Every structure is written in C-alpha cells, then in structure tokens.
Amino acid sequence: MTGRGYGFYLPSRPDPAVLGPILDAVFAVGEGAVEVGPEGEADGWRWDTPIQCGYEWFGPGDIACQLHVYAGPAVPDPPSTETVARALARELGTAVMTDPGGLPWIYRVLTPGGGSTFARVDALDGPASLVTHTQARVAAFPDAVVQGLPEVVRSAPLAPPGTDPRLWRWTDLICRMEAGWPPVRWYGSDMYREDLDERDALRDLEGDPRLEALDARFRALTVADDGQETGADPASAPWYRLRRPAVLPWRVLLPADPAAADRLWEWVRDGAEGGEDLTELDFSGAVLDGADLSSSWAYDAKLAGARLVGTCFHRSHLNGADLSGADATGACFVRADLDDAVLRGTVLDGADLVRADLYGADLRGASLRGARMLGAGLHGADLRGADLSGAVLRQNGFKVVLDDDTRVAGLTGTVLGPAEHAAADGTRTPLAGAALEDWIRARGGDVRVSEFDTIST
C-alpha cells in the first residue's frame, strides 16, 4: 500500500494551528494524527504521524500559500483531492485552488460556500502570482476578469475515442449539446461559430452515412433562427448556420454558488424569459448581460459584482438585494422595487429607473451618470459619494442624504425634498427649497425644488 499526496494553493496564509484539526476531521484517522510544519524544515517533525502537512509561504501576489499534504500508507481510503479542498475552503473561509491536471495555467477553485469554478493563473511559481481570469467571480480574487475560459471546455473533449479525425470537432459539439454543455455549462458563441466552420469543411462528405447521422442529431438539438445568433445570411448560408442550440450556453456565465448556478441554468434551459424566482440566492459575479429578468422575484438576492449590462429588471422585486459593485450600465429598472437594496459602488450609468422604488437604498459611491430617474421614489436613499452627473429627475421624492462628494454636474429636473447634507464630522443639515437648488447649482446642476417640500420634513 502506498500513500497519497495532495497540493493546495490559498490566497491567504492560514494559522498553522488550525490546519491539524481540519485535516484530522476530513481524514477521520483520529485526533492528533496530523503533523503540521514549514515545508522543507525537517527538524522537530514527527515522521511517524499518519498525515504530514507542510506549508510554504509565497511573496506578493494572489497566491500566498501552498499546502503539501501527504497521507501515509496507514490511512485507509484517503479522501479525494476535492473532498479535502472543500473542507479546507469551508473551515478556513477562503478559496482553495487545486491543479486539475492537463493545462499548467488552469486551476480549479473551491469556494467557502461549496461552489466551484476555474481560474487562469500567471506565474504561479514566480515571485508574484496573478489570478488573471476566473470563470465565475471569486471574492478572494476581486481583480480577476470574469469571463468564459475556452481552454477549460476544450481540455474536456466528449467525442468518443476512435472518432474519425475529420468528424471529431462536429461530433464533439453534438456530444456536448446532448450532455448539457459540460464541464461548466458554458460554451462561447465564437466557439460555436468555429465548430460551424469545421462543418463547412465536411461538404465533400455529404451523403456519408456517418455525417448524415451526426446532422440528424444536430437538428434534434437545435432550433431554426434564420442565422440570428451566428449572423448568417439566410439567402446564402448552409442550413446548419441557420440553426442555434435549443439551450444557449453563452447566454450567461454562472456564479460559483451551486444552488444559484442550478437555478440560473434551469432558467436558461426554459428559454431565459422573465418571471424567475431568485429569492435569497447568491448570484455574486454572475454575467447576465442583456438578460430578461423582468417580473422576477429577487428578494435579498446577492448580485454583488455581477455584470448586468443592459439587463432587464422591469417590474422585478429586488427588495434588500445586494448589488454592490455590480455593473448595471444601461440596465432597465422601470417600476422595479429596490427598497432597502445595497447599491454601494454599483454602476448604473444610463440605467432606466423610471418609477423605480429606492426607499432606503444604499447608493453610496454608486455611479448614476446619465440615468433616467423620472418619478423614482428615493425617500431615505443614501447618495453620499454618488455620481449623478447628467442624470434626469422629474418630481422625485428627494429626501435623500448628500455630502460634498456627491457629484451633480449636469443633473436636471424637478424634485420634492428636503434633502439632508452630511458633513465630514457626521452632523446633518436640512437642504430645502432654494437652499437645495443653490447647493446643486453651485456644483453644476440645474434642478428645481418644489415648494411643497418645505411643508413637511
């Protein structure tokens, strides 16, 4: 019987004292069965313990630590790498990366909430490692670009062994559609077009029974759309370029949270139309650009750091939702309910917030440049540090909190106040009527305050 080795990468340095109990529990060998110490320093090690855990600290970069774990022959049925990584992520409260093999720059990421995604890493063994891209947003790597990783998909082929090399790419696409787009339930539209290019190269095989069988499977998995998804000309394109997958795998990038990912994928499979129940789920970092989520329920949902460019939330309920740091440029929130929502640092440039309810919303540091907020309810909204440059108001309740960092250059329209001005020392002063108009005008805006606001505060 031989032992088993494990390697894990962490974005922060854990307390070595907590590693032993975590590994004791996951390996279930018994208390005190783990020896933990600096990698490469043999002095003082108890080599007779069943499990050895060496740690190695790294310099500046996104990866701060590597754990080398070895389960000796005395450990019966050692758990999988994923099982150990999930336990470490959960108990340490941080992401844990493992090497899935195959591509030296791609790593699997297990998150504290039980999620899983992939990351592209540069210079992991260099002086400063950098996680450049992730398939889903990971809180531990806030600077990583969230995008689909084609190499993750291409490194997990589905075409059966022995497939004719000329038919391999077409076969692999069809097998992937049939299997539900593994391994990450994503496939780029450009990748799909590349597969269609490969089908173009098979025209001399027309009539071959193997190609005819593949084409029949392709037809069963796709729907006609006159080439809208691929940009094909219906007058000249071959028939397969005028069809798209029945389930569009490039519609969204799923979040790392497994429950939220399953719900979003179910929504994609059902046609990606509005009316979805997203209540209390964690969609942090998901990419939902242009999605139709109108008339949906997203009470207390987490959409922090999500990309929502052009997304439609018309008449949706986002009460208490966390959209902090999300990019909702040009999104539609017409008649949406955002009461008590967290929108700190959210980009809402050019967004349509006509008659949206934002009572008690936290908009500190949000960007609302050019946003349309006609008739939106802003009672109790916190606009400290927000940028309303070029935004348009009309009869908006404006009992909001402003400060000297609130930008209002080019802000126009009419409001009902009064607002409150928060000073740096924490004191607040009412701004009503002409005083509020003057305050806005002095900062480059032109807003008329209704005299009605002076009746009651």
Secondary structure, 3 states (H helix, E strand, C coil): CCCEEEEEEECCCCCHHHHHHHHHHHHCCCCCCEEEEECCCCCCCCCCCCEEEEEEECCCCCCCEEEEEEECCCCCCCCCHHHHHHHHHHHHCCCEEECCCCCCCEEEEECCCCCEEEEEEECCCCCCCEEEEECCCCCCCCCCEECCCHHHHHCCCCCCCCCCHHHHHHHHHHHHHHCCCCCCCCCCHHHHHHHHHHHHCCHHHCCCHHHHHHHHHHHHHEEECCCCCCCCCCCCCCHHHHEEECCCCCCCECCCCHHHHHHHHHHHHCCCCCCCECCCCECCCCECCCCECCCCECCCCECCCCECCCCECCCCECCCCECCCCECCCCECCCCECCCCECCCCECCCCECCCCECCCCECCCCECCCCEEECCECCCCECCCCECCCCEEECEECCCEECCCCECCCCEEEEECCEEEECCCCCEEEECHHHHHHHHHCCCCEEEECHHHHCCC
